[in-house]
Amino acid sequence: MPPEFRSQVRELKSFRHFFRHAYDPILRGDRLAELVADATGVSAAFPMWIRNFCDAVRGELHG
């Protein structure tokens, strides 16, 4: 994963933990908007990360 996405992924994981364990269920709209923006950016970049990872593995196997 590119370093520039690590903080966004960490935030999304934190939200998942919060939501899954149903701590205080009051959700702020502004915070949800930030998380949606993060999730949108991360999900758009994910296919490229997978391709790069697979290419790197193939390179190691056939290198």
N, C-alpha and C positions, 0 to 999 in steps of 0.2 A: 504494500500500500504506500503510495506516495506520502511523504511526511506532511505535506500541506493539508491532507485530509484527516490526519490522526485526531486532532482536537474535535472535529465534527463527528467522527465516528464515536469517540469517547462520550460526547454529549448525547448522542442517540442511544448508546448503551445505557447510560445513566437514566435516561427517560424511560427506557424499556423496563429497567429494574424498578423504578419508582411506580410505574403504571401497573406492572405485573403484581407487585406486592401490595397495591392499593393503599399506599400511605395516604396522606391527605388528598382526597379526590378532587379538590378544587383546582381547576386548570386555568391558567391565565392565557387569554387569547394572544397576547403579544409573544409569550414564550412558545406557544404552539406554532405560531407563524415562523419563528426562528427555526424551530425543529423541522418544520415542513421544508423550509428553504435548504437546511442542511441535508435532509433526506433526499431532496430532489437532486442536489449537486452530487452527493455520494452515489446515488443509484444511477445517474447518468454516466459517471466515470467508471463504474464497476466493470462493464464489459471490456473496457480498455485494460484495466488491471489484470483481468483474467487472461486476456490475449498476451499481455506482456509476461505474465507468470508462465503460461504455457510455452511461449517462445523461449524463455530462459531455461526451462526444464528440458525442452527439446535440444537446445544448444549444449547443455551439459551432457545429455545422453549421447548425442551424435558428435560432440565436439572433439 
